[in-house]
Amino acid sequence: MTDKKNSSQSANTKTTNKDTTDTSNTITTEGKSASKAGVVTGAIAILLTLGLGAGLYYHSHQQNLLQQQVLSKLQAQLQDQKDSQQSLRLQLNEDKQTVANQLTKTTQQLTQIQSSEKLTAAQLETVQLAIANLKMRNPNEWMLAEAEYLIRIAGRKIALEQDIDTSLALLSSASRRLTQLNDPSLLPLRKVIEQDIATLSKLPRIDHDGLALKIAIQAEEVDDLALAGFTRPEVVASDTQLSSDSADWKANLTKSWKSFSDNFITIRRQDNSVDALLSPQTAWYLTENLKTQLLQAELAVHRQDQAKFKQALKTAKAWIKRYYDINQPATKTMLTSLDSLSKVTITTTYPTKLNSAALIRTTIRDRKINALTNNTGAE
């Protein structure tokens, strides 16, 4: 019984172990199946992810290529437009330059035409005046031409040489010529001539050549001036005669002592300033500079420069008073002459042209044209 029980227990035990083994094998098989399914699922997910990423990359790459192509086309179109605009600008500039050149040529041609017309008109007028001169050979017209010549010479005399007297004489002669014509139409011209004569008569007569000669003479006399030297004060003579009266013994004693002391020491007072004596070389330079100042004054007379004229004479007088002996007669005479010269006015305003000169030319021209017109109408 015991053996049967043991047998039965060992059989049960084996059965139990077998069942346990079968159960574990089943669990292991199921775990392996689940693990394989997860791996497959993960692989599929990875493949899907990679495929999706590759698809997205491909799609974005294609889009980038497309955008680059579009951008390239747009840039090419923009460059074409820029080139077209540049060519249009160049063409426009060329057109502007062409138009400007044509305008310049047209202006030059117009100017030449106008100049030619003026020249033609001037030549025609010259020919007409020449014809009038040929047809107007009578004494009256010759006298009028002579008056015009005298007025022209008078204008040159007053403008270039400031010769008032000669200009007045020429104008008076021209007025007499017009008076001899006895032509009332010439009265306005005679009136203008008389106005010119009155204007010239009011001008001051300045003898520039005479003033220049006077200054030149003063310059030559500079060598005769004596330079200022040291002058001792005058000694006052004292009474040293002794009296024979015994009552004057005190005065005689004083006089004797003074006479005795004067032989040893002499004291004299010099209140005014004493200038140092000039060396010979300095004196020569002073003399030459003084002559130069006077020559500058002479040059200012010819140039009619009042300021330089007065300044040169002022400097010369100052040097004479300072360095020369003003007590000498020659020095006093020169100072007096320079004072009188410095008061002279050497400048004046002269007319640059005479009013009668233009009027008489216009009168002669009008008379010739009128005579030519009358002769043409008569023919």
C-alpha positions as CSV (number, residue, x, y, z in Angstrom):
1,M,0.0,0.0,0.0
2,T,2.7,2.1,0.8
3,D,4.5,1.4,-2.4
4,K,1.2,2.1,-4.3
5,K,0.8,5.4,-2.5
6,N,4.4,6.3,-3.2
7,S,3.9,5.4,-6.8
8,S,0.8,7.3,-7.0
9,Q,2.4,10.3,-5.4
10,S,5.4,10.1,-7.7
11,A,3.0,9.8,-10.6
12,N,1.1,12.8,-9.4
13,T,4.4,14.6,-9.0
14,K,5.5,13.9,-12.5
15,T,2.1,14.9,-13.8
16,T,2.3,18.1,-11.9
17,N,5.9,18.8,-13.2
18,K,4.8,18.0,-16.7
19,D,1.9,20.4,-16.5
20,T,4.2,23.0,-15.0
21,T,6.6,22.5,-17.9
22,D,3.9,22.7,-20.5
23,T,2.6,25.9,-18.9
24,S,6.0,27.6,-18.9
25,N,6.6,26.5,-22.5
26,T,3.3,28.1,-23.5
27,I,4.2,31.3,-21.7
28,T,7.6,31.4,-23.3
29,T,6.1,30.9,-26.8
30,E,3.6,33.6,-26.2
31,G,6.3,36.0,-25.0
32,K,8.4,35.3,-28.0
33,S,5.4,36.0,-30.3
34,A,4.6,39.3,-28.6
35,S,8.3,40.4,-28.8
36,K,8.4,39.6,-32.5
37,A,5.2,41.6,-33.1
38,G,6.7,44.7,-31.3
39,V,9.9,44.5,-33.3
40,V,7.9,44.3,-36.5
41,T,5.7,47.2,-35.5
42,G,8.8,49.4,-34.5
43,A,10.5,48.6,-37.8
44,I,7.3,49.5,-39.7
45,A,7.1,52.8,-37.7
46,I,10.7,53.5,-38.4
47,L,10.3,52.8,-42.1
48,L,7.2,54.9,-42.2
49,T,9.1,57.7,-40.4
50,L,12.0,57.5,-42.8
51,G,9.7,57.3,-45.8
52,L,7.8,60.4,-44.5
53,G,11.0,62.3,-43.9
54,A,12.4,61.3,-47.3
55,G,9.2,62.4,-48.9
56,L,9.2,65.7,-47.0
57,Y,12.8,66.3,-47.9
58,Y,12.2,65.4,-51.6
59,H,9.1,67.7,-51.6
60,S,11.0,70.6,-50.0
61,H,13.9,70.0,-52.3
62,Q,11.7,70.1,-55.3
63,Q,10.0,73.3,-54.0
64,N,13.4,74.9,-53.5
65,L,14.5,74.0,-57.0
66,L,11.2,75.4,-58.3
67,Q,11.7,78.6,-56.3
68,Q,15.2,79.0,-57.5
69,Q,14.1,78.6,-61.1
70,V,11.4,81.2,-60.6
71,L,13.9,83.5,-58.8
72,S,16.4,83.0,-61.7
73,K,13.7,83.8,-64.2
74,L,12.7,87.0,-62.3
75,Q,16.3,88.1,-62.0
76,A,16.9,87.5,-65.6
77,Q,13.7,89.5,-66.4
78,L,14.9,92.3,-64.1
79,Q,18.3,92.4,-65.7
80,D,16.7,92.5,-69.1
81,Q,14.6,95.5,-67.9
82,K,17.7,97.2,-66.5
83,D,19.6,96.7,-69.7
84,S,16.6,98.0,-71.7
85,Q,16.3,101.1,-69.5
86,Q,20.1,101.7,-69.8
87,S,19.9,101.4,-73.6
88,L,16.9,103.8,-73.5
89,R,18.9,106.3,-71.4
90,L,21.8,106.1,-73.7
91,Q,19.6,106.6,-76.7
92,L,17.8,109.5,-75.0
93,N,21.2,111.2,-74.2
94,E,22.3,110.7,-77.7
95,D,19.1,112.2,-78.9
96,K,19.5,115.1,-76.5
97,Q,23.1,115.7,-77.7
98,T,22.0,115.5,-81.3
99,V,19.2,118.0,-80.7
100,A,21.6,120.3,-78.8
101,N,24.1,120.2,-81.6
102,Q,21.5,120.9,-84.1
103,L,20.2,123.8,-82.0
104,T,23.8,125.2,-81.6
105,K,24.3,124.9,-85.4
106,T,21.0,126.6,-86.0
107,T,21.9,129.4,-83.6
108,Q,25.3,129.9,-85.2
109,Q,23.7,130.0,-88.6
110,L,21.1,132.5,-87.4
111,T,23.9,134.6,-85.9
112,Q,25.8,134.5,-89.1
113,I,22.7,135.5,-91.0
114,Q,22.1,138.4,-88.7
115,S,25.7,139.5,-88.9
116,S,25.6,139.3,-92.6
117,E,22.4,141.4,-92.6
118,K,24.0,144.0,-90.4
119,L,27.1,144.0,-92.5
120,T,25.0,144.3,-95.6
121,A,23.1,147.2,-94.1
122,A,26.3,148.9,-93.0
123,Q,27.8,148.5,-96.4
124,L,24.7,149.8,-98.0
125,E,24.7,152.8,-95.7
126,T,28.4,153.4,-96.5
127,V,27.7,153.3,-100.2
128,Q,24.8,155.7,-99.7
129,L,27.0,158.1,-97.7
130,A,29.7,157.8,-100.3
131,I,27.2,158.7,-103.0
132,A,26.0,161.6,-100.9
133,N,29.5,162.8,-100.5
134,L,30.0,162.8,-104.2
135,K,26.7,164.6,-104.8
136,M,27.3,167.2,-102.0
137,R,30.5,168.9,-103.0
138,N,29.6,172.5,-102.1
139,P,31.3,175.1,-99.8
140,N,28.8,174.8,-97.0
141,E,29.2,171.1,-96.5
142,W,33.0,171.5,-96.6
143,M,32.8,174.1,-93.8
144,L,30.6,171.8,-91.8
145,A,33.1,169.0,-92.2
146,E,35.9,171.4,-91.2
147,A,34.0,172.3,-88.0
148,E,33.6,168.6,-87.2
149,Y,37.4,168.2,-87.6
150,L,38.1,171.1,-85.3
151,I,35.7,169.8,-82.6
152,R,37.3,166.3,-82.8
153,I,40.8,167.8,-82.4
154,A,39.6,169.9,-79.4
155,G,38.2,166.7,-77.7
156,R,41.5,165.0,-78.1
157,K,43.4,167.9,-76.7
158,I,41.3,168.1,-73.6
159,A,41.1,164.3,-73.0
160,L,44.7,163.4,-73.7
161,E,46.8,166.6,-73.0
162,Q,44.4,168.5,-70.7
163,D,45.2,171.6,-72.8
164,I,42.2,173.8,-72.0
165,D,43.3,176.9,-73.9
166,T,43.9,175.1,-77.2
167,S,40.6,173.2,-76.9
168,L,38.8,176.5,-76.3
169,A,40.5,178.1,-79.4
170,L,39.5,175.1,-81.5
171,L,35.9,175.1,-80.3
172,S,35.6,178.9,-80.9
173,S,37.0,178.4,-84.5
174,A,34.4,175.7,-85.1
175,S,31.6,177.9,-83.8
176,R,32.7,180.7,-86.2
177,R,32.6,178.2,-89.1
178,L,29.0,177.3,-88.3
179,T,28.1,181.0,-87.9
180,Q,29.4,181.7,-91.4
181,L,27.1,179.0,-92.8
182,N,24.1,181.1,-91.6
183,D,21.9,178.0,-91.4
184,P,19.1,178.1,-88.8
185,S,19.0,174.3,-88.6
186,L,22.5,174.4,-87.1
187,L,21.4,176.5,-84.1
188,P,21.1,173.5,-81.7
189,L,24.6,172.4,-82.6
190,R,26.0,175.9,-82.0
191,K,24.2,175.9,-78.6
192,V,25.9,172.7,-77.6
193,I,29.3,174.0,-78.7
194,E,28.8,177.1,-76.6
195,Q,28.0,174.9,-73.7
196,D,31.2,173.0,-74.1
197,I,33.1,176.3,-74.3
198,A,31.5,177.4,-71.0
199,T,32.3,174.1,-69.3
200,L,36.0,174.3,-70.3
201,S,36.2,177.9,-69.3
202,K,35.2,177.0,-65.7
203,L,38.1,174.5,-65.4
204,P,41.1,175.8,-63.3
205,R,44.3,176.4,-65.2
206,I,47.1,174.3,-63.6
207,D,50.6,174.8,-64.9
208,H,52.0,171.4,-64.2
209,D,55.2,172.0,-66.1
210,G,55.8,175.2,-64.2
211,L,55.2,173.5,-60.9
212,A,57.6,170.6,-61.8
213,L,60.3,173.1,-62.8
214,K,60.0,175.0,-59.5
215,I,60.4,171.7,-57.5
216,A,63.3,170.7,-59.7
217,I,65.0,174.1,-58.9
218,Q,64.5,173.5,-55.2
219,A,66.0,170.0,-55.5
220,E,69.1,171.6,-57.1
221,E,69.5,174.1,-54.3
222,V,69.6,171.4,-51.6
223,D,73.4,171.2,-51.8
224,D,73.5,174.9,-50.8
225,L,71.8,174.3,-47.5
226,A,73.9,174.4,-44.3
227,L,73.5,171.6,-41.8
228,A,72.6,172.5,-38.2
229,G,75.6,172.3,-35.9
230,F,76.4,172.8,-32.2
231,T,75.9,176.4,-31.0
232,R,77.4,177.6,-27.8
233,P,75.4,179.9,-25.7
234,E,76.4,183.5,-25.8
235,V,78.7,184.6,-23.0
236,V,77.5,187.7,-21.1
237,A,80.4,190.0,-20.5
238,S,80.7,191.0,-16.9
239,D,82.1,194.3,-15.5
240,T,85.6,193.5,-14.1
241,Q,86.9,197.1,-14.0
242,L,88.0,198.1,-10.5
243,S,86.9,201.3,-9.0
244,S,89.4,203.9,-7.7
245,D,87.1,204.9,-4.9
246,S,88.1,203.4,-1.6
247,A,84.5,203.2,-0.5
248,D,83.9,200.5,-3.2
249,W,86.5,198.1,-1.7
250,K,83.9,195.4,-1.3
251,A,82.8,195.6,-4.9
252,N,86.4,195.7,-6.0
253,L,87.2,192.6,-3.8
254,T,84.3,190.7,-5.4
255,K,85.3,191.6,-8.9
256,S,88.9,190.5,-8.2
257,W,87.8,187.2,-6.8
258,K,85.5,186.6,-9.7
259,S,88.2,187.4,-12.2
260,F,90.6,185.1,-10.4
261,S,88.1,182.2,-10.2
262,D,87.1,182.5,-13.9
263,N,90.6,181.6,-14.9
264,F,90.2,178.2,-13.2
265,I,86.6,177.0,-13.6
266,T,83.9,178.2,-16.1
267,I,80.3,177.0,-15.7
268,R,77.7,177.8,-18.4
269,R,74.1,176.7,-18.6
270,Q,72.6,175.1,-21.8
271,D,68.9,174.9,-21.5
272,N,68.0,173.8,-25.1
273,S,68.7,170.3,-26.4
274,V,71.8,169.7,-28.5
275,D,71.7,167.3,-31.4
276,A,74.7,165.2,-32.3
277,L,76.7,166.3,-35.3
278,L,76.1,164.2,-38.5
279,S,78.9,162.3,-40.0
280,P,79.9,163.3,-43.6
281,Q,78.4,160.0,-44.9
282,T,75.1,160.5,-43.0
283,A,75.0,164.1,-44.2
284,W,75.4,162.9,-47.8
285,Y,72.6,160.4,-47.4
286,L,70.4,163.1,-45.9
287,T,71.0,165.4,-48.8
288,E,70.3,162.7,-51.4
289,N,67.1,161.6,-49.6
290,L,65.9,165.1,-49.4
291,K,66.4,165.4,-53.2
292,T,64.5,162.2,-53.7
293,Q,61.6,163.5,-51.7
294,L,61.5,166.6,-54.0
295,L,61.8,164.4,-57.1
296,Q,58.8,162.4,-55.8
297,A,56.8,165.5,-55.5
298,E,57.8,166.5,-59.0
299,L,56.7,163.1,-60.3
300,A,53.4,163.4,-58.4
301,V,52.8,166.7,-60.3
302,H,53.1,165.0,-63.6
303,R,50.8,162.1,-62.4
304,Q,48.4,164.6,-60.8
305,D,48.6,162.7,-57.5
306,Q,47.6,165.3,-54.8
307,A,48.1,163.0,-51.8
308,K,51.7,161.9,-52.7
309,F,52.5,165.5,-53.7
310,K,51.6,166.9,-50.3
311,Q,53.2,164.0,-48.4
312,A,56.5,164.4,-50.2
313,L,56.6,168.2,-49.6
314,K,55.6,167.6,-45.9
315,T,58.5,165.1,-45.4
316,A,61.0,167.4,-47.1
317,K,60.0,170.4,-44.9
318,A,60.2,168.3,-41.7
319,W,63.7,167.1,-42.6
320,I,64.9,170.6,-43.4
321,K,63.6,171.9,-40.1
322,R,65.2,169.1,-38.2
323,Y,68.6,168.7,-39.8
324,Y,69.4,172.1,-41.4
325,D,70.1,175.5,-40.0
326,I,66.8,177.3,-40.3
327,N,68.4,180.7,-39.5
328,Q,70.3,180.7,-42.8
329,P,68.7,182.7,-45.7
330,A,68.8,179.8,-48.1
331,T,67.0,177.5,-45.7
332,K,64.3,180.1,-45.0
333,T,63.8,180.7,-48.7
334,M,63.4,177.0,-49.5
335,L,60.9,176.5,-46.6
336,T,58.9,179.5,-47.9
337,S,58.9,178.1,-51.4
338,L,57.8,174.6,-50.2
339,D,55.1,176.1,-48.1
340,S,53.6,177.9,-51.1
341,L,53.9,174.8,-53.3
342,S,52.2,172.6,-50.8
343,K,49.1,174.8,-51.0
344,V,48.7,174.4,-54.8
345,T,46.0,172.0,-56.1
346,I,47.5,169.9,-58.9
347,T,44.4,167.8,-59.8
348,T,41.2,168.5,-61.5
349,T,38.5,166.6,-63.4
350,Y,38.6,167.0,-67.2
351,P,35.8,165.9,-69.5
352,T,36.5,162.8,-71.4
353,K,34.5,163.8,-74.4
354,L,32.7,166.9,-75.8
355,N,29.0,166.8,-76.3
356,S,29.2,168.7,-79.5
357,A,31.4,166.0,-81.1
358,A,28.7,163.3,-81.2
359,L,26.0,165.9,-82.2
360,I,27.9,167.3,-85.2
361,R,28.6,163.8,-86.5
362,T,24.9,162.9,-86.3
363,T,24.1,166.2,-88.0
364,I,26.4,165.6,-90.9
365,R,25.1,162.1,-91.3
366,D,21.5,163.1,-91.3
367,R,22.1,165.9,-93.8
368,K,23.8,163.5,-96.2
369,I,21.0,161.0,-95.9
370,N,18.4,163.7,-96.4
371,A,20.2,165.0,-99.5
372,L,20.6,161.5,-100.9
373,T,16.9,160.8,-100.4
374,N,15.9,164.1,-102.0
375,N,18.2,163.5,-105.0
376,T,16.8,160.0,-105.4
377,G,13.2,161.2,-105.2
378,A,14.0,163.9,-107.8
379,E,15.4,161.4,-110.2
